[in-house]
Amino acid sequence: MNILWDFDGTLFDTYPAMVEGFIKLSGQELSRGEVLKWLKIDSKTAFKHFGISENQREEFQRLNSEYSKVSKPFEHLKDALSAAETNIIVTHRDQASTIFLLEKYQLAQYFKEIVAVEEQGFQRKPHCSSYEYVLERHQIDLVVGDRDLDLIPARELKIKTAAFQNQHIEADFHVDSYADFIQVVLKPLKRTGV
């Protein structure tokens, strides 16, 4: 089983840090719950909703990397990663902060490749260019993400999908805890011949 993973909100609980960075960037008194709601759609939509210029994206990435140094992986993640033959990350996060967090929690060895979308010149998800790049190099059986923009490219490329902690998006599987990942996602997927 070869799995492509999103990073923020899928492998690591980075949303609290992302919200703090976004509020600092905005320079406004914003509701954390409201910011989270918009970031869970995507940062581009959140920028637009709160009137923040796209020119500030680089600063948002910097703040996000800085604030997320205290973020932790979701519980039981190692079990899910161990069950796959190959794990690949496709993320909007920069490669250095991704590697920092993976190494901090002894998870780096589980990943064969990390694709930092913008850093490597790909268009932001939901554009499928970064996924196509991965497919040229690896067979992918499943894409796991917490937002629709993570799964849209997979659906376009006819790859099975799993939504993590988000029952409101279209996916082949929905799972709220990695304690259930093997039972709820991998075993049924293997039964379908993948």
N, C-alpha and C positions, 0 to 999 in steps of 0.2 A: 504494500500500500504506500503510495507516494502522495504526500500532502503538501499543499501550498497554504501557508498561514498568513493572515494579517498580523500585525504586531500590537498596536495600541488598542486596548479594549478587548483583544482576543487572546493574546498570550500573557500580556501584563496589564494590570489594572492601573493604567496611566491617566484615566479621565480626571481624577481629583487634581493631579498636577497640571493637566492640560487646561482645566477650568481656571485654576489660579493664574497660570501664565496668560490666558486669554483676558482675564479681568485686569491684570496689571497692564497688558498691552492697550486695552481700551481706555484706561485712565478714568473709568466711570465706576460708579457704585452699581454693580449688576447682581442680580439674583443668581447664585450658583446653580440652582435647579434649572433656571431658564437658560443659562449658558450651556449647561450639560445637554439639555433637550436639543438645542440647535447644533452643538458639536457632534451629537450622535447621528445627525443627518450627514453633515460633512462640514469641514472648516470653511469652505468657500461660501456656503449658505449662511453660516454663522457670521462671517465677516460682513456679508451683505445685510443681514438682519440688524446687526448692531452698528452699521455705518462705519465699518473699519475698512480702510483702503487696502487693496491687494498689494500695494507697495510695502506694506508692513509684514508680509508673509515671512520674509527672512528673519525678522525680529521675533515673530511668533515661534518659528522653528527653534531659534536660539533659546528663548524662554522655556519652551516645551522641553528641550533637552536638559536645561539646567534644573527645572523644577522636578522633572521625572526621575532624577537620580535616586529618589527615595521610593519609587514605585516598586511593587512586588509582582511576581508571577501569580497567576491564579492557582488556587489549590489543586492538587492532583495533576498538574500539567505534565510532570515527568512521566506519569503513567501513559498519558495520551501520546506523548512524543515517542516513548519507547515502543509503542505498538506499531509505529510506522517504519517502513524500510528507509524512506527518504523524507526529510522535512526541508522545505524551502520557505523563506520569508519574503514577502513583497510588501514594502512599507513606504509611507510618505515620510517617515522619520529618517534622519541622517544615519549613515552606517556606523559612525563612531559611537553615538549614544545607544544604538541598538546593540552593538557588540559589548559596550560597557555593561549594560543591564544583563545580557546573557551570561557574560563572564562572572559578574557579581554573584549570580545565583547558580553557577556551574551548569549552565544550559547550552553553552556554545557548541559543545561536542555533538549535540543532537541535530545540528543544522548543516546541510551540505552547501547551501548558498543563501546569501542575503542580497536582495535587490532593493536598493534605496531608489525609489522611483525617480524623483526629480534630480537627485545627485547624479544619476546615471543617464539623464537626458530623456527619460520617458515622460509622456503626458500623465497627469494625475489620474488616478482611478476615479470614475469607472471606465476610462478609456482602457482598452484591452492590450495596448502595446507591451506593457511590462509582463503580462501573462503570456503573450505570444512569444516573447523572448525566453521565458522559462520553458515553455513547451518545446522550443527548438533544442533545448539542452537536456530536458528531463521529461519522462512520462509523468503526468499528474492525474491522479484518480479522484481527488477530492480537494475542494477549496473551503477553508474555514475562515469566517469573518463575523464581526459583530454588527456591521452596517451593510445596507443594501449595496452601497458602492463597492464593497469588497466582493460581492457575489454576482453583480451584473456582468462583469467580464467573463466569469466562469460559465454563466448561463449562455452567453453569446458563443462561447467556445465549446459548449455541450459537455461541460465537466460537472459532476455531481457537487452539491453544495451543502454545507452545514452552517447554520446560524448559531452563534454563541451568545447566550443571554439576551436574545432578541426574538420574541415570538411574533413580532409584527412585520417581519420581512419574508419575502418568498425564498424558500430553501427546500431542499430535499429532506433535510433533517434539522431538527431544532434541539439544542442541548443547553442546559443551564449550569451544569457543573461537569468538570472533566472527570469526576468520579464515575459519571455515567457514559462517558464518551465511547468506550469500547463496546458496551452493551447497546447503547441507543444508536450509534452511528456506524462503527466499524463492522460489527457482526452482521447487521442487515445489509450493509454495502457489499461485504464479501459474498453474501448469499445471492446477490444479483449478478455475480460473476466478475466483479471488478478485482 
